[in-house]
Structures are given as C-alpha cells and as structure tokens.
C-alpha cells in the first residue's frame, strides 16, 4: 500500500508538472515578437490575405480559448498540423523521433560502461595516482562545452584519422551500417557529456558504501573482493545516481540540439531548431511537450527504482 500511494502521488505530481509546462510554453510562444501569418505568406502579403489565414489558423480567437482547444487536442493525441508544411505534426515528428531514439539508445549503451568502469577503478584505487589522473580528466571534460568536444572528435576522426563521416546524414534508404557510421561520433559525444556528471558521484558513493559495516561483514565471511564489489557495493551505490541517470535520459531526447546541429544529424533536436527559425508553433509546442514528458517520466522511473532498490525507502 505505501508503494501504491507513492506511485499515485508521483503520477499526480507528474501530471501537474506537464500541465504547468504546457501553460508556460503556450504563453512564451504567445509573447514572441512577429506574426505567424506574415511569416507564412511573406512581407508582401495583403491585409486581406493575412486576415483570411489568421481566421483559418484560429489566430483571431482569444489566447485562452486557443490554449484550452490545443490542450484538449493534445490530451487526445492530436498534435495539430504544421504551419509550414501543412502536414500532421505527428507525421513530421515520426522519422525525427525515430532517429533520436536510435541515437539515444546507442549513446546510452556507451554511457553505461563509460560511467561504471572509471568509477569502479577510482573507488578501488582511491587517493592513488590513477584516481587523481581520472579525476583531472573528468574535470576537464566536465568543463568542456558540448560543441567543443564534438569539434575535437570531428577533427580527430574525420581529419587526422578519417574513418568516420563529417556529417551524420541518414534517411529512409539508409541501412544499418550507414546508421552505425552516422551515429558513432554524436553518440560518443553525448555519452561523454553524460558520463562526466555521473562518474564522480558514483565514485564517491562506492567509497562510502565500501567503508560501511555490512561490506566489512561480507569481507569477513570470506566473500571474494569481486563479489563484494559487484554484488553488494555497486547496487547500493547506484541508487543515489539514478536521478542523475534520469536527467541524462531526458537530456538525450530534449537536449541534443547542439550535438545534432554540429553533426547535421536529422533528429528531434534539429527539428526543434528548424521549427523555431520558421516559427512553426504546433511543431514547437509538440516537441517541447514530448521532451517534458520524457523528462518527467524518467524522473518518475528513477524515484520508483530508488524505492525498489533500497529496502529502507520501501519500509519508510
């Protein structure tokens, strides 16, 4: 029953958060300078044609009425139609979301060992030269902007060692090998950006767990150091890093704009930039709400996973 209450409360808070995000996004787009109808028809359009288009798009209605109409359609799964291409937004988003999901999955597969292995070594070699070297490397990468890391990888693997393409262009005709080559550099960039935030936290958590009484008891019982580390210490040390991992998962979907832009990868983030430049309001609203949904869902899963993995939280 406590877990059911927790899940219900978390879902309720998530729903309220998404509702607030929808109101904020709609309000911000309303106060942006410029006129959507003018952007579509051009500056040479006549007042009559602008009036007809505003009527067709529903822009002549009060903002509050348009918000509730958009929210009602959104709750029914209707994302509207693109103002630029006049295609359903779901159709516009389809291939872009697919590309970003593939890139996110690839990056997350790299992120897991890239986070766990250095943290394990640092915890074992604490305060030794190897620990200090890895800490310095982590700090340097942590202070490096996404676009700079992406540029360094481009220079290394496109100019110095030309083994990967400079532009990550894929389409419906691309095969598995084309996707693999196109996604490798963006995926490595995303994985490194995410890992540097989690490595330090996991290292500190592992050291704290390894110094605890129950770990000493396990060692006194004769368990091998490998079993103690992987079966007893690591699962407990992972619990505090779940929220960081959840934020990283949300970043993979909503925060890949810079990386996708640098590598010209046709994904979700790149679509958002294009929609902002064209002021395609339905596409902007849909992309932001999907990113918010992923962010809220990832945090919800992290909270529930922390409760399931920690007996003290379950009993509490």
N, C-alpha and C positions, 0 to 999 in steps of 0.2 A: 504493500500500500504506500509506503513512503516513496518508493521509486515511481509509482504511478502518479502520485501528487507532484513529484519533481518534474516528470515528463510533461504533465499537463501545464504546470506553471511555466516551464521553459518554452513550450509551444505558444502559449498565450503571449509571453513577452516577445517572442519572435514575430508573431502576427502584428503586434502593436508597433514594433520597430519597422516592419515593412510598410505599414500604413503611414508612419511618420516620414519615411523615406520618400514615398510616393508624393506626399503633400509638398515636401521640400523641393523635390526635383521639378514638379509641375510649376511651383512658384518661381523658382530660379529661371526656368525657361520662359515664363511669362514676362519677367522684367528685363530679359535680354534686349539690347537695342536692335533695331531693324525690323523689317516687316517680312513675314514669310511669303506672302503673296507677291510682293515686289521681287524677292529673291528668286521665285519660281518663274515669273513672267518677264523679269528684266526691268531695267530702269525706264525703258521706252514704252512701257505698257500704259494704256489709257486708264483713267479713273474708273470707267465703266467695267472694263475687263477685270480690274482689281477687285471691284465690288462683287462681281459675279463669282470670282474664285474664292473670295472670303466667305461668301454665302455657301458655296459648295463644300468648303473645308470646315464650316461651322465656326469660323473665327469671329463672326459677328455676334455670337452669343456671349453672355457673361462668363467670366473665367470660372466662377464657382460651378456653374451648370456644366461647363465643358469638363471640369475636373471630375465631377461625380459620374458623368457619362463615360469618360475614359476609364475611371476606376471600376465601374460596373462591367465594362467590356473586358478589362484586364482580369477580373476575377472569373470570368467565363472563358478565359484563354484566348480572347480576341485581342491581338496586339495592334490592330489597325492596319492602315496601308501607308506605304512610303510616300511622302510628298514629292519626292524627286522622280522615282521610277514608277510610281502608281502600282507597285506590286505589294502583295501582303507582306507585312513586316516579318512574319514567321518564315516566309519563303526567302526573304533577304538574309535573315539570320541563320538559316539552316546550315549551309555549307561553311559559314564562318565559325559557327559554334562547333561544328564537327572538327574543323581544322585546329581550333584552340584546344578542344578536348584531347585530341591526339597529341598535341604539343605538351599539354599539361601532364598527361599520363607519362610521356617519355621523360619529361623533366623530373617528375616525382620519383620515377624509378632510379634516376641518377642521384636525386636528393637523399634518399634513404641511406645508402652506404656512405655517401659523402658527408653525412652528418654523424652517423653512428660510429664508423671506424675511427676517425680522428678523435672523437670524444672518448672512446674506449682506450685508445693509446695514451691520451693525455691523462686520463684518470689513473692508469696503471703506472705511468712514468711521471707522476705529479712532481712539480718543482725540479725536474731534471732538465738538461739542455733540450731534449726533444720536445718536452712540454712547452718550454719557453719559445722555441722556434715556431711550433704550430700556433701558439698564441699570437705571435707577431704577424704571421701570415694571415690568420683570421682577422686581426685588427686592421691590416692593410686592405684586405678585401671588403671588410665592413665599411670602410671609409670611401670606397671606390664607387662612383655613380654607375648605374646600370649601363648607360650608353658608353662610358669609358671602357668598362670590362668587355662589352660587346665589340667595341672598336679594336681592342687589343687582340681578342680572339679572331676577328676578321683578318687583321694584319698577319697573325701567326699562321692560320690555317688556309688562308687564301693567297697571301703574298709570299711569305717565307717558305711555307710548306704547302703548296697548292693542291690540297686533297679534297677540299670541300667547296661548294659553290658560294659566291659572294651574296647572291640574292636567293632567298628561300621561296621561290615561286612554285606553286603546285596548283593543279586544277583537277577536274573530274577524270581526266585521262591519265593522271599520274599513277604509277604503280607503287608497290611497297618500297622498292629501292629508292625511287625518286623522293618519296616522303621521308625515308630514313636520312638521306643526304641533306634534304632541305631543313629538317628539324634538328639536326645534331647540334649546330652552333647555337641556335636560340635556346634549345633545351639545356645545354651546358651552362649558358649564361644565367638562365632562370634558376637552375639547381644551385649554382654557386651563390647567387644573391640570397636565396632562401636559407642555404645551409649555414652561412656565416652567422645568422641570427640564432640558430638553434644549437650549434656546436658548443659554444661557451656555456650555455645554460645546461645542456646535457652533461658536460664535463663536471660542472660544479655539483649537479645533482648526484652523479655517480660517486664522486668523492664523499659526499655527505652520507650516502647510503652505505658505501664500503666501510665507513667508520662507525656504523651503527652496531648495536649489541647483537641483533639476530644474525648479522653477517659473520661476526666473530664466532657465534654459536655454531653456525653452519661449517665454518672452517675447523672448529674443534671436533666436530663429528667426523671429520676426515673427508669431506667432500672436496673434489678437485677444484683448483682455482678457476678453471674454465667454467665448470658447472656453477660455482658460486657467482661468478661474474655474469654469465648469460642467463641463468635460470632464476636467480634470486635478486641480484643487484639491478640489472638492466630493466626488467619490467617495472620495478618500483621507481626507478629514476626517470622512466619515460612519462610518468603521469604528469609532472609539472610542465613538461614540454609539449603536451597535447594542444594547449591553447596556441602556442607558437606555430605548431604544425597546422592548426586550423586556419590561422591567419595566412600562412603560406599557401594553403589550398585556395583560399579566397583571392589571394594575390595572383595566383596562376590564371584565374578566369578574368578578374577585373583590372588587374594591374600590369598586364603585359603590353601596354600601349607602346612604351619606349622600345622594348625589345623587338616587338613585331614591326615597329616602324623602321628600326635600324636595318633589319634583315629583309624588309619588304614582304613579310610573311602575311598571307591573306587570312587573318584570323579575326577574332572578336574585338580585340583592342584596336586594330587598324580600322575596322568598320566604324567604331565609335568616333575616331578622329575624323574620318571622312564625313560622317553624319553631322558632326559639329561644324565643320567647314561649310557644308551645304545647308545647315540649319534644318535638317530633316527631323522635325520634332518627334514624330512617332517612333523612329528608329532610335533616337537618343533616349527617349523615355523607356523603351523596351530594353535596351542594352544596360542601362543603369539599374533597372529593376531586377534584371536577371543576375547582374553582378551582386546586388544587395541580397538577393535570395540565396545565392551560393555562399556569401559571407555569413549570413545568419544561420544557414543550415550547417555549415562547417563548424561554427562555434557551438551550436546545439549538440552535434555529434561529439565534439570534444568534451563538453561538460558531462554528457551521459557516459562516455567512455571512461572519464576520470572516476566517476562514481562506481562503475562496474569493476574497474581495476584496483580500486582502493577499498578494502573492507571497512576501514574506519569511516569513510564517507557513506558507504552503504548503510551501516548501522546508525549513523547520525541522521 
